[in-house]
């Protein structure tokens, strides 16, 4: 079994959540990813383009219960502005 297959199997068995970035500007000829402070801002988590949105399916661990993140374009351009923050509803 390849490392990619093992990772996919692990993700299939892990609790997941979804982040959606709706856009018609950044289409699939480009790649949008997420980086987060939860993993040291060092890992690009790629999204899948579905309809008019990039969909990111992330494992609960290490991102829950709260996370700061930014979108990246082509694994080199960071979104401008402050970090986005995701937290559970009170």
LINGI-V183292 format. One record per residue. N is the residue number from 1. PHI is phi in radians with two decimals (NA if undefined). OMEGA is omega in whole degrees, -180 to 180 (* if undefined). BURIAL is + if it has 9 or more other ideal C-beta (glycine too) atoms within 8 Angstrom, else -. Layout:
# LINGI-V183292
n=<N & N>
phi=<PHI & PHI>
omega=<OMEGA & OMEGA>
burial=<BURIAL & BURIAL>
This chain:
# LINGI-V183292
n=<1 & 2 & 3 & 4 & 5 & 6 & 7 & 8 & 9 & 10 & 11 & 12 & 13 & 14 & 15 & 16 & 17 & 18 & 19 & 20 & 21 & 22 & 23 & 24 & 25 & 26 & 27 & 28 & 29 & 30 & 31 & 32 & 33 & 34 & 35 & 36 & 37 & 38 & 39 & 40 & 41 & 42 & 43 & 44 & 45 & 46 & 47 & 48 & 49 & 50 & 51 & 52 & 53 & 54 & 55 & 56 & 57 & 58 & 59 & 60 & 61 & 62 & 63 & 64 & 65 & 66 & 67 & 68 & 69 & 70 & 71 & 72 & 73 & 74 & 75 & 76 & 77 & 78 & 79 & 80 & 81 & 82 & 83 & 84 & 85 & 86 & 87 & 88 & 89 & 90>
phi=<NA & -1.33 & -1.08 & -1.11 & -1.08 & -1.12 & -1.09 & -1.07 & -1.13 & -1.08 & -1.13 & -1.09 & -1.72 & -1.83 & -1.09 & -2.20 & -2.42 & -2.19 & -2.10 & -2.02 & -2.09 & -1.45 & -2.80 & -1.97 & -1.48 & -1.84 & -1.52 & -1.11 & -1.26 & -2.00 & -2.07 & -1.92 & -2.35 & -2.09 & -2.13 & -2.37 & -1.18 & -1.10 & -2.11 & 1.39 & 1.04 & -1.97 & -2.08 & -1.51 & -1.73 & -1.26 & -1.83 & -1.89 & -1.52 & -2.30 & 1.17 & -1.99 & -2.58 & -1.51 & -2.00 & -1.97 & -1.86 & -2.07 & -1.25 & -0.97 & -1.69 & -1.81 & -1.50 & -1.69 & -1.54 & -2.49 & -2.68 & -1.82 & -2.69 & -2.44 & -1.51 & -2.25 & -1.91 & 1.00 & 0.96 & -2.54 & -1.85 & -1.42 & -1.10 & -1.49 & 1.60 & -1.23 & -1.05 & -1.52 & -2.15 & -2.08 & -2.48 & -1.10 & -1.22 & -1.18>
omega=<-180 & 178 & 179 & 178 & 179 & 178 & 179 & 179 & 179 & -180 & 178 & -177 & -175 & 174 & -174 & 169 & -172 & 169 & 179 & 176 & -178 & -178 & 169 & -179 & -176 & -174 & -175 & 173 & 173 & 177 & 176 & 178 & 177 & 167 & -174 & 173 & -179 & 179 & 175 & 179 & -173 & -176 & 173 & 177 & -176 & 176 & 173 & 179 & -179 & -176 & 176 & -178 & 167 & -179 & -180 & 177 & -172 & 176 & 178 & 180 & 19 & -169 & -177 & 13 & -180 & 179 & 168 & -179 & 173 & 172 & 176 & 179 & 177 & 179 & 177 & -178 & 179 & 173 & 178 & 178 & -178 & 175 & 171 & -177 & 178 & -180 & 178 & 175 & -179 & *>
burial=<- & - & - & - & - & + & - & - & + & - & + & - & - & + & - & + & + & - & + & - & + & - & + & - & - & - & - & - & - & - & - & + & + & + & + & + & + & - & - & - & - & - & - & - & + & - & + & - & + & - & - & - & + & + & + & + & - & + & + & + & - & - & + & + & - & - & + & + & + & + & + & + & + & - & - & - & - & - & - & - & - & - & - & - & - & + & - & - & - & ->
